[in-house]
Amino acid sequence: MADHVPNVGEHSSGPALRDRLDSWKEIAGYLNCSERTVRRWEQEGLPVHRHPHKKKAGIYAYKAEIDAWWRNGREHLKPVEKTAGPAGDTSRSKLLRPRALLVFLVTLGLGLGAWIWLAWQAPALEVGQFVRLTHDGHDKHGNLSDGIPSPIVTDGTRLYFAESRAGFSDLVQVLANGGEIVPIPSPFRNVRLTDISPDRTHLLIGNSESPTAPEHPFYSLPINGGSAQRLGDFQAHDASWSPNGLYLAYATNDRLILAKSDGSAPKEVAQGLGAIWWLRWSPDSARLRFTVTQPKTQSSSVWEVTADGSHLHDVSRNWNLPGDQCCGSWTPDQRYFVFQSSQWSGITLQAVSERHLPFRRPLPRPLSSGPIWASAPSTSADGKKLFFVGWQPLTESIRYDPKQKSFVAFLSGISAEALDFSKDGHWVAYTQYPEGSLWRARSDGSERVQLTSGPLYVFRPRWSPDGANLVFFGPAPGHPWKLYLLSKSGGTPKQLISDDTNEGDPTWSPDGTHLAFGRLPWMPGSGETPSLFILDLDSMHASTVPGSENLFSPRWSPSGRYLAAVSADSSKLMLYDFQSRNWRQLAQGSFGNPEWLSDDTFLSAVDVQTMWIVRIRVSDGATEPVANLQNERPAITSVGIWTGLAPDGSLLTLRDLSSQELYSVELSSH
């Protein structure tokens, strides 16, 4: 610090008063800097003087001394040059330059950042006119009971997809610009299509023979003819080849496996997330995205993992969209990811940019809207088109007339997922399709009353024997499939069991005091062994039916003596006798949706191999075909084909009137 000197009032030889600065503020103003900087510079020799006789130690400085201090080698403190003119102006010019340089650097940085942001941000993806490519109306999702849709794959000229005909999923093709649908020969009756090879010569398919067994072997099928080649020795429910041809990813139960392209050398990269499906590689083969459905909550999200099995994370959690996100595909330039967003009210397509700054949340943009539900998006090889399945769901109930030996319309004007008539035949309960709400009406369809509204989706309602209540099962957003009880007058459905397991297919005991129910074997990743249970509605205690492991879909007989059920792979129809406490095989085949007829003498069921409704005699298991479904286009909902009985005992089922076609739309970015 500078030595104390007498002020000019004491020494007339000092600098003139007009050249004196009498405060830190004035010194800082002269030097064009902050007071804090002036105090710091004082420690480095800036000539600042203090009044020795003032209590508050007032300070002052002389401009000439400051200029001299600056000229004597202090330029390193602020790198400015002196210019011609008065000494004070020269110093101030030197000190102004650092601030200008700082402003210049900040402006340059902001401009460079803006340029990088604009260059990095992908422009919005725009869609053009929607074009319908097919016109036959058949189910384009494939007859897959686990609800996993079949994708659309392309070799650039043609589109390959699975189409459900007479209850089976067949391979078909159509030109990429639309036209007639042509079958593709396949060695399997029920085929799951999952991918096309990188060289566009082979299809990746699964042999889905059992309608309720989610895991099956996979094959490579030459498009232009030839034998299907088994890949590895694994069984899975979905699979995909990497674009570079090096890897095969497949999902089995709740495990994600990476293997060589022929299925050898498998390596587990994820386990325990839930049901993994819809596997899609990035165009550079560096990342794999897939959909995960939580068995306990039935919510779906999109996850990602790198090819080396690292950086596993949920990518859709940043999209901030309601409902479930699934079934996405990259555009070939890897700038966008197109996926489907599902709510009970409908399904839309969304696109999210893959290029965004780390601190910005990616915002998806809707690509579709309106009455058509859009799903299973896939881009063309050049990225200029988007292909998808457009769906307008609708059903009608039909009754089998044994005299005409054909089905006739029944309860016209109602689009239902299932129906059930009260024991006295006066009322019918049904699930409105596709909304999922529960309705009650007179048996002729009049006096319709809505009993529930979203978001709980109602499946397979059943009247209690006294006609006072309805039981059903279904999923609510964020919750497993559960059993619910509801008064015939409506109100709030009562959840019967409060654990986090999935339950389905409730059936009443004849006296209305108990319910039998099972698990849902078609749900991959649930980790739940199918078994049957009986719930006491008084104590609310559920007990396991002895010997019911790997059985589901129970049906209590009218007398209460028997409980019919189907094996988890749908290959056997089993019968439990409450008197002998024993199970026996009633029939063998591929059966679904068993129903008791008027008494304990016969059961009806759908033979999913022949697509006939058959009648099975309890005494000896003799099977008799009754009604042919092959030409009726039966509706296949999330829980399969529904059959039931009208008040007069005639057979009922649902005809699918949905329009389900392939569409394309031009893509562009601006």
MARBA-155516 format. One line per 5 residues: number of its first residue (from 1); for each residue x, y, z of C-alpha. Coordinates in steps of 0.001 Angstrom, whole numbers, plus 524288, in hexadecimal, padded with zeros to 5 digits. Layout:
! residues N
NUM) X Y Z; ... .
END
This chain:
! residues 670
1) 80000 80000 80000; 804F1 80DD1 7FD05; 80AE8 815E7 80816; 8028D 82058 80E78; 8056F 82E23 8096B .
6) 8002C 83B63 80D8F; 7F46D 83FBF 805C4; 7F52F 84B60 7FCAA; 7EFFC 8543B 80723; 7FC5C 851B5 80EE1 .
11) 80615 851CE 80368; 80376 85BB8 7F8DA; 80D8E 8553D 7EFFC; 804AA 84936 7EDF6; 7FC0D 846E6 7E213 .
16) 7F0B6 84FFD 7DFD3; 7E3F4 84D3B 7E6C7; 7DCF0 84B8C 7D9C4; 7E5D0 83FC9 7D70A; 7E262 83927 7E3DC .
21) 7D8AA 82DE6 7E537; 7D23F 82DC0 7F2C3; 7CB9C 82071 7F3C4; 7CC7C 8125E 7EF70; 7C12C 81550 7E646 .
26) 7C828 82083 7DF95; 7D4A6 81882 7DE15; 7CCFC 80D35 7D866; 7C604 81690 7CF1B; 7D2E8 81C2E 7CA87 .
31) 7D88A 80EA2 7C825; 7CB98 809C7 7C259; 7CB20 7FDE2 7CB2E; 7C471 7F964 7D797; 7C78E 7FE0B 7E53F .
36) 7CB3B 7F016 7E8C0; 7D590 7F02F 7DE04; 7DB08 7FD31 7E2DB; 7DC7C 7F7B2 7F0AB; 7E377 7EBC8 7EB2E .
41) 7EC86 7F430 7E305; 7EFF3 7FC1F 7EF26; 7F64C 7EFB8 7F466; 7FE74 7EF79 7E7F5; 80336 7FD74 7E977 .
46) 7F892 8063F 7E450; 7FB7D 81379 7EADB; 7EFEB 81565 7F3EF; 7F187 81E91 7FF9E; 7EA57 81F16 80CAA .
51) 7E71F 82AC7 8153B; 7EE89 8283C 821FF; 7E5A9 83122 82A02; 7D891 82C18 8257E; 7D1C7 82224 82E0F .
56) 7CC4D 81A79 822A4; 7D96A 81A50 81BA9; 7D4F6 821B1 80F7A; 7DCC9 81F1C 80337; 7E0F4 8271A 7F762 .
61) 7E9D1 8259A 7EB75; 7EFD9 82E49 7E0FD; 7ED8C 82C16 7D292; 7FB9C 82F19 7CF26; 800A1 824EF 7D8EB .
66) 7F721 81AC3 7D3B8; 7FB8C 81DAB 7C5BB; 809B4 81C9C 7C9AB; 8073B 80FCA 7D0DD; 80093 80A8A 7C4C6 .
71) 80BBD 80E9E 7BBC5; 815D1 80810 7C47D; 812E6 7FA2C 7C052; 804F1 7F810 7C546; 7FF50 7F5AA 7B798 .
76) 7FE69 7E70D 7BA72; 7F2C9 7E9BA 7C33B; 7EA8D 7EE03 7B78F; 7F067 7EC2A 7A9FD; 7ECD0 7F8F7 7A354 .
81) 7F4FF 80282 79B83; 7F64F 810D3 79E5B; 7F1A7 81A2E 79404; 7F538 8285A 7918C; 7EE51 83250 799DE .
86) 7ED92 83613 7A831; 7F334 82C7E 7B1CA; 7E635 829B3 7B859; 7DF6E 826D8 7AB5D; 7EA6A 81DD2 7A719 .
91) 7E978 81565 7B35D; 7DACE 814C0 7B280; 7DBBF 81034 7A442; 7E506 80578 7A86E; 7DBAE 800F0 7B2F1 .
96) 7CFAB 80148 7AA16; 7D548 7F745 7A098; 7D43E 7EB2B 7A9AA; 7C5C1 7ED91 7AB8B; 7C3BD 7EEB7 79CEF .
101) 7CB78 7E23D 79AF6; 7C2F9 7DB51 7A502; 7B68E 7DFF6 79E44; 7BC0A 7DB6A 7913F; 7BF73 7CDEB 7968B .
106) 7B21F 7CC3E 79CF6; 7AB38 7D052 79074; 7B3BA 7C72C 78885; 7B0E6 7BBF9 791F2; 7A240 7BE3F 7917A .
111) 7A26C 7BEF9 782C3; 7AA85 7B2A7 7819B; 7A18C 7ABA1 78B22; 79593 7AFD0 78376; 79BD9 7AB07 776D9 .
116) 79F36 79DF3 77D01; 79169 79CB0 78284; 78B22 79FA5 77566; 79467 79693 76E2B; 79291 78B89 777F3 .
121) 783D2 78C78 7792C; 77CCC 783F9 76F3B; 771C6 78B38 7685B; 763DA 7872B 76B38; 75F4D 77AD6 76455 .
126) 75389 77DB2 75BC6; 749CA 77446 755BA; 74304 7753A 748A1; 736F5 76E72 74373; 732FE 76144 74903 .
131) 7318C 75685 73EDA; 72A3C 749B6 74113; 73221 73E41 73BD0; 72959 7326D 73E81; 71AB4 73046 73DB6 .
136) 71734 722DE 74305; 71405 726CE 7511C; 71ABD 71B27 75776; 7220F 71C28 7644E; 72FC7 72154 7616D .
141) 73504 71FBB 76F44; 735BF 710ED 76EBE; 72E4F 7073D 7771E; 73700 70878 78302; 7307D 706B5 79020 .
146) 73AFE 70DDE 797C8; 73744 71A8D 7911F; 74463 71D1B 78A8E; 7418F 722C1 77CFE; 74850 71D8F 770FA .
151) 7513C 7276D 76A29; 751AF 72BB9 75C01; 75EE1 72925 75582; 7633C 72CC4 747D8; 76D88 7296E 73DC5 .
156) 76B57 73673 736F5; 761CB 7312F 72CE7; 75841 72935 734FF; 75294 7296A 742A3; 75238 71CFB 74AC7 .
161) 74909 71B4A 7563C; 74076 7116B 75D51; 731F2 710B4 75AE0; 72800 7091F 762BD; 71F22 7005E 75AD9 .
166) 715D8 6F677 760EA; 71C6A 6F85C 76E07; 72A5B 6F5F6 76944; 7356C 6FF55 7666E; 73AA2 6FDD8 75894 .
171) 745FC 7045A 75186; 741D7 70D45 74666; 7479A 717D0 73DAA; 74323 72395 735E8; 74A09 72D53 72D17 .
176) 74F2A 7392A 73477; 7460D 74218 72CCF; 73A49 73953 72F56; 73306 72EBE 72817; 72EBA 720BE 729B4 .
181) 732F2 7192A 735CC; 73A64 70CC2 73258; 73CF7 70176 73BE2; 74AE2 6FD1A 73ECC; 74CB7 6EE64 7406B .
186) 75065 6EAA4 74E46; 7525A 6DD70 754D3; 74AE5 6E1F5 760EA; 73C6B 6E386 7639E; 73DA9 6EF52 76C8A .
191) 7492C 6F83F 76991; 74F1E 703A7 770D9; 7568A 70D00 767F2; 760A4 71571 76EDF; 76B03 71A5D 76543 .
196) 77188 719E2 757E9; 77FE9 716D4 755E9; 78972 7220B 75304; 78AEE 71D5E 744E9; 77BFB 71CE1 74384 .
201) 77BCE 70E82 73F67; 776CC 70786 74BAF; 76BB0 70969 7553E; 76D55 70708 763CB; 76199 6FF30 7686A .
206) 75CFE 6F7B1 77458; 75514 6EB27 7743D; 749AB 6EEE8 77CFE; 7421D 6E227 77CDE; 73C5A 6E35C 78A87 .
211) 7331E 6EF06 78BBF; 73629 6F15D 79A18; 74499 6ED82 79AF4; 74C20 6FA36 7990C; 75981 6F411 79688 .
216) 75CB3 6ECB5 78A0A; 76829 6E948 7810F; 76CDD 6F2D3 776AF; 770AF 6F092 7688E; 776CC 6F76C 75CFC .
221) 76DAB 6F603 75149; 77277 6F943 74369; 7691C 702E0 73D00; 76A7D 6FD18 72F6B; 7685B 6EF10 73396 .
226) 7700F 6E4EC 73B07; 77045 6DE21 74810; 76F3B 6E54A 754F0; 77BB1 6E414 75D17; 77ACA 6E320 76BE7 .
231) 7829F 6ED7A 7731A; 78994 6E86B 77F25; 7824B 6E00B 788E6; 77B35 6EAF5 7900B; 76CC6 6EDD9 79181 .
236) 7685E 6FBF4 791EE; 75CED 704DC 78EF0; 76424 70F3E 7870A; 770FB 710B3 77FB5; 7784E 71A05 776A9 .
241) 784B7 719FB 76E61; 78E35 7256E 76F30; 78FD4 72D56 76283; 79E4C 729D9 761AD; 79ACA 71B71 7619A .
246) 7A2FE 717FF 76D80; 798E8 71655 7783D; 78BD1 7105F 77B69; 78471 715FC 786F0; 77951 70E15 78C9D .
251) 77036 70EF0 7983A; 76C39 70328 7A036; 76337 70505 7ABC5; 76910 71107 7B2AC; 776F3 70F54 7AD68 .
256) 77D9F 7167C 7A234; 78825 70EA8 79B4D; 79272 712DB 79169; 79812 7080A 788E8; 79ECE 70625 77BF8 .
261) 79615 70777 7700A; 793D7 6F8BC 76F97; 78F6B 6F85B 77DC4; 79C1F 6F2D3 78339; 7A465 6F856 78E5F .
266) 7990A 6FE6F 795F1; 79BD7 708BB 7A043; 791D5 70E43 7A9B2; 791B8 71D20 7AA1E; 78538 71FF2 7B1BA .
271) 77C58 7187E 7BADB; 7710A 71B69 7C3E3; 76C3D 727CE 7BD38; 75F67 7219A 7B911; 75A87 71BFE 7AC44 .
276) 7642F 72032 7A1AA; 75F9E 72145 7938D; 7600D 728F4 786D0; 76EE1 728E3 78591; 77470 7331C 77C4E .
281) 782B0 7360D 77949; 787C8 74392 775FC; 78C3B 7449F 767B5; 79A81 744DD 76BF9; 7987B 73870 7743E .
286) 79DD2 73F7A 78029; 7914F 73F80 78833; 78575 736E9 78A3D; 77839 73C25 78E4B; 76D00 733D8 7931C .
291) 75FF2 734BD 799ED; 75E7F 73067 7A80E; 7511C 72D24 7AD92; 7505C 72C59 7BC54; 7486C 72039 7C00E .
296) 74428 72666 7CCD6; 73F91 7333E 7C71D; 73D59 72FF7 7B8AF; 74443 73CA6 7B50C; 74D5C 73CCE 7A954 .
301) 7596E 7450C 7A6D9; 764DF 74579 79D5E; 77269 741B0 7A233; 77FF9 741EF 79C3F; 78CB1 73A7E 79DC3 .
306) 79958 73B40 7960C; 79E6F 72FFA 78DE5; 7A86C 72CA0 7985C; 79DA5 72B72 7A289; 7A043 73844 7A9A4 .
311) 79895 744D7 7AC17; 78B8B 73E3C 7AE88; 7812F 748B7 7B0D9; 77312 74CBB 7AE89; 77349 75692 7A358 .
316) 764AC 75960 7A342; 76435 75EDF 7B10C; 768DC 76BFF 7AB7F; 75E34 76C99 7A13A; 753E3 770D6 7AB07 .
321) 74894 76A00 7A436; 73CAD 763DC 7AAC7; 73952 75596 7A8CA; 7424F 74B06 7A373; 74D8B 74CE1 799E8 .
326) 751FD 741A6 79174; 75559 73C0B 78455; 75F17 745F9 77F12; 76830 74646 77354; 77345 74F5A 76F5B .
331) 77367 756A2 76284; 77EDC 7520E 75A12; 78684 75EAF 75C74; 784E5 75C63 76B30; 77FB9 76A2B 76D22 .
336) 77232 76615 771E5; 76BC1 75B3B 77985; 75DA4 7585E 775D8; 7552A 750D9 77F85; 7471F 74E6F 7838B .
341) 740D0 75499 78F66; 7351B 74D4E 794EC; 729F3 750DE 79DD2; 71CD8 74A23 79F69; 71710 754D7 796F8 .
346) 71FC2 75190 78B6C; 72D4B 74FBF 785A5; 7353D 75A4D 77EC4; 74290 75B3C 77866; 74CD1 76461 77E07 .
351) 75A5A 76898 77975; 76553 76D56 7822F; 77201 7738B 77DA1; 77E4B 76C05 78105; 7867D 77876 78016 .
356) 784C9 78183 78B8E; 78D96 78857 7953B; 78FE2 78127 7A224; 788AB 78B45 7AA3B; 77C88 78B09 7A194 .
361) 771A6 78114 7A33C; 76DF9 77ADD 7962F; 76007 77E3B 7928A; 75893 77439 78A5E; 74FE7 7792A 77F76 .
366) 7434C 77228 77B7D; 74310 76CF2 76D9E; 73535 7677F 76D88; 727E7 76AAE 77322; 7198D 7683B 77089 .
371) 710D5 75C3D 770F0; 71B00 752D7 76B69; 723E4 74CAC 7758B; 731BD 74C50 77042; 73BA4 74236 774CB .
376) 747B2 73A30 77139; 74F44 7451A 76A45; 75A89 741CC 7611F; 76216 74A74 757AB; 765C3 747CA 7499E .
381) 773E8 744BD 7463F; 77631 752B0 74176; 76EF7 758D2 74CF5; 76571 76019 74438; 7596B 75851 7483A .
386) 7537E 7533A 754B4; 74B89 746A0 7546E; 741DD 74326 75F1F; 7358A 73B8A 76247; 7292F 743B8 7627B .
391) 71E52 73DFB 76AAE; 70FF9 74129 76CE1; 70B75 736CC 776BD; 6FD62 731F0 7764B; 6F634 72527 77942 .
396) 6E879 71FA4 77872; 6E2AE 71471 78044; 6DDA5 708C7 778A7; 6D587 6FCE4 77C98; 6D697 6EF35 77718 .
401) 6C9C2 6EA77 77167; 6CA16 6DB74 771B8; 6BEEC 6DA7F 767EF; 6C5BB 6E2DF 75DD9; 6D302 6DDC8 76243 .
406) 6D876 6EB82 76137; 6DA84 6F7BF 76949; 6D0B6 702D8 76921; 6D144 710AC 76E83; 6CDFD 71259 77CE4 .
411) 6CC0B 71EC3 784F6; 6CF0B 72783 77965; 6D502 734BA 77C1B; 6DDB2 7301A 78745; 6EC78 72F1E 78560 .
416) 6F09A 7264B 79092; 6FCAB 71F57 795B5; 6F460 7155A 79D11; 6E659 7137B 7A1C8; 6DFF2 70C65 7AD17 .
421) 6D179 70A56 7B010; 6CBA5 70A00 7BD9D; 6C6A6 6FCC5 7C22F; 6B876 70100 7C0A8; 6BB6F 7057A 7B2B3 .
426) 6B644 71342 7B4DC; 6C31E 71ABE 7B449; 6CF8F 71ACF 7AC61; 6DC8C 720A2 7B0A2; 6E6EA 723AD 7A681 .
431) 6F3C7 72AAC 7A4A7; 6F2FC 7357B 79A84; 6FDA3 73352 7905F; 7078C 73942 78EFD; 7050F 74322 79A00 .
436) 704FF 738AF 7A4AF; 6F98F 73E07 7AC97; 6EF70 73509 7B2E9; 6E12F 73647 7AED5; 6D455 73011 7B303 .
441) 6C83F 72E90 7AA93; 6BBD6 726CF 7A92A; 6BE0E 719B4 7A292; 6B8EC 71F6D 795D6; 6C2EF 72A7B 79669 .
446) 6B99F 7350F 79B07; 6BAED 73DE8 7A70F; 6C9AE 73EAC 7A620; 6D0A6 74411 7B212; 6DF2B 746AC 7B339 .
451) 6E48F 7415C 7C012; 6F307 744F3 7BF42; 6FBA2 74E83 7B821; 70A59 74F30 7B5F3; 7150E 74D4C 7B8FD .
456) 711DC 73F85 7BE07; 70FFD 7363B 7B27F; 705CD 72BAA 7B507; 707C4 71DC1 7B026; 6FE1D 71276 7B05E .
461) 6F34D 71711 7B9A5; 6EB40 70C5D 7C04C; 6DE71 70D83 7C7AC; 6DD58 70825 7D56E; 6D36B 6FD05 7D6BA .
466) 6C9B6 7060A 7DD93; 6CB4C 710BC 7D33E; 6CF41 71AFE 7DD37; 6DD8C 71CB4 7D99C; 6E765 71B7E 7CEA6 .
471) 6F556 71693 7CF8D; 6FFAA 71971 7C55A; 70E47 71B06 7C3E5; 716DC 72500 7BD41; 72244 72E67 7BE47 .
476) 721FD 73C54 7C323; 72D5E 7453B 7BF3E; 73901 7425B 7C7EA; 732F8 73627 7CDE7; 732AD 7277B 7CB1A .
481) 726F5 7203C 7C5B1; 71DE1 71EBC 7D16C; 71075 7197D 7D4F5; 7058A 72351 7D770; 6F7C3 7226E 7DCD1 .
486) 6ED28 72C20 7D8FD; 6DECA 72DB0 7DC45; 6D57C 72C64 7D0C8; 6D1CD 73A96 7D3A0; 6DFB2 73F3E 7D179 .
491) 6E83D 74700 7DAAF; 6F69B 74525 7DDA5; 6FC19 737AD 7DA4F; 70196 730B7 7E637; 70EF6 72A75 7E475 .
496) 70E11 71D1F 7EACF; 71C75 719DF 7ED05; 72639 72467 7F069; 73349 71DF7 7ED57; 73BB0 7210B 7E166 .
501) 73972 71467 7D9C1; 73164 712F5 7CD6A; 72420 70C47 7CE10; 71A23 708CC 7C3C0; 70EAA 700B3 7BF10 .
506) 705FD 700E5 7CB49; 6FAD2 6F72A 7CBCB; 6EFEF 6F66E 7D5FE; 6ECAB 6EACF 7DE6A; 6DE40 6E719 7DC6B .
511) 6DA85 6EC5A 7E9E1; 6E18D 6F94F 7E779; 6EA39 6F878 7F395; 6F72F 6F589 7ECE8; 6FEDB 6F92B 7E0CE .
516) 708C6 6F0D7 7D9AC; 71357 6F7E5 7D1ED; 720E0 6F602 7CC25; 72D31 6FCBE 7C78C; 7302F 7015E 7B9AF .
521) 73A06 6F838 7B342; 73B12 6FFCE 7A67A; 741D6 70B4E 7AD0B; 750A7 70A08 7AB30; 75925 70F46 7B610 .
526) 74F1D 70DF7 7C0DF; 75677 70324 7C7E9; 74975 6FDE2 7CCD2; 746F4 6EF4D 7CC05; 73905 6ECFF 7C741 .
531) 7306E 6E709 7D1D3; 72226 6E749 7D5A5; 71C97 6ED55 7E1F7; 70F8C 6EDF8 7E902; 70BBF 6FA8C 7EFE3 .
536) 70228 6FA11 7FB48; 6FA4C 706A5 7F9E4; 6F6DA 706DA 80862; 70472 70562 80E16; 70B6A 70A70 801CD .
541) 71514 6FF44 80363; 71A94 6F932 7F6EE; 71F14 6EB0C 7F6DA; 7261A 6E373 7EC3B; 71EDC 6D8B5 7E536 .
546) 726F3 6CC42 7E798; 72E5F 6C797 7DBB0; 72B01 6D384 7D376; 738D3 6D77F 7CFFA; 73A39 6DBE7 7C1BF .
551) 72B88 6DCFA 7BFF3; 72355 6E917 7BD21; 715E1 6ED86 7B861; 70D6C 6E672 7C29E; 6FECD 6E40D 7C0AA .
556) 6F605 6DF76 7CBDE; 6EBAE 6D59D 7C7A8; 6DD25 6D8C8 7C999; 6DBC5 6CEB9 7D4A3; 6E85B 6D2E4 7DB41 .
561) 6EE88 6C567 7DA81; 6F8C0 6C830 7D009; 702B6 6D277 7CC83; 7075D 6D258 7BE64; 7143F 6D8BC 7BA8D .
566) 71DF6 6D99A 7AF63; 72C69 6D64B 7B013; 735B9 6E1CB 7AEF3; 739C2 6DDB8 7A136; 72B68 6DBC3 79D57 .
571) 72E00 6CD9C 7998A; 72500 6C731 7A38E; 7178E 6C930 7A94B; 717B2 6C4B7 7B77C; 70CCC 6C1BE 7C131 .
576) 70D45 6C26E 7D012; 70368 6BAC0 7D804; 700BB 6C13B 7E53A; 6FB49 6B454 7EA77; 70713 6ABCD 7E746 .
581) 710B8 6B733 7E7DB; 71756 6B249 7DB98; 71A9E 6B7C5 7CE42; 718EC 6B06D 7C19E; 71B7E 6B3C7 7B384 .
586) 70EBC 6B5DE 7AC88; 713D0 6B87D 79ECB; 7205F 6BB54 7977E; 72203 6C58C 78CF6; 72379 6D452 78C3C .
591) 71811 6D973 793FE; 713E2 6E6F0 7982E; 708B1 6ED3B 79F8D; 701A1 6E14A 7A527; 6F36E 6E35F 7A927 .
596) 6E9BA 6DA5A 7AFE1; 6DD35 6D7E8 7A883; 6D007 6D633 7AF57; 6D4C1 6CC51 7B96F; 6E0B6 6C44E 7BD3D .
601) 6DF7B 6BB7F 7B156; 6E690 6C37E 7A6EA; 6F0A6 6CE37 7A56A; 6F2E9 6D698 79979; 7004D 6DBC8 7958C .
606) 7073E 6E1BB 789DE; 71096 6D88D 782F9; 71A66 6E2AC 77E61; 720E2 6D917 7750D; 7148D 6D672 76D2A .
611) 70D37 6E2F8 770EC; 70101 6DB5B 77480; 6F8DA 6DCCA 780B9; 6F85A 6CEEC 78605; 6EFDD 6C81E 79011 .
616) 6F6DC 6BF2E 799B3; 6EFD0 6B4BE 7A180; 6F3DA 6B428 7AFC2; 6F1A7 6A596 7B18D; 6FB9A 6A116 7A773 .
621) 701B6 6AD41 7A154; 6FBA6 6AAB1 79404; 6FCFC 6B6D9 78B6A; 6F304 6BAF8 7814B; 6F458 6C6B1 7780B .
626) 6E8AD 6CFC9 778DF; 6EB49 6DCD0 77200; 6F593 6E0B2 7680B; 6FC38 6EDD6 76A90; 70566 6EDAC 75EED .
631) 6FCC9 6F616 7564D; 6F7C6 6FF0C 7610E; 7041D 70704 7638A; 7032C 70562 77257; 70761 710F8 77A72 .
636) 71413 70E94 781BC; 715A9 71830 78CE1; 7205E 71934 79724; 71B99 70CC5 79DDB; 71895 704D1 791B8 .
641) 70C00 70057 78B3A; 6FF9E 701BC 79345; 6F446 6F82A 79316; 6E853 6F7C3 79BDA; 6DA13 6F3D3 79CD3 .
646) 6CD85 6FB1A 799CC; 6C1ED 6F9BF 7A331; 6BC71 6EEDE 79A96; 6C946 6E753 79B6E; 6CDE6 6EA31 78D8D .
651) 6DC4D 6ECDE 78B2C; 6E129 6FAD8 78A11; 6EDC5 700B4 78526; 6F2C1 70D8A 77F72; 6F54C 710F6 77145 .
656) 70060 71A6A 76E7B; 6FBA8 72600 7666C; 7081E 72DBC 7688F; 70F27 73431 75D6C; 71D92 73147 75EC8 .
661) 72623 73555 75366; 733EE 73974 7501A; 7365A 747D4 74D9D; 741D2 75005 7494E; 744BF 75E62 74B01 .
666) 74F74 766F2 74541; 75985 76C13 74EEA; 760E4 778E3 74DBA; 76857 7821D 756A1; 768EA 790DF 755FA .
END
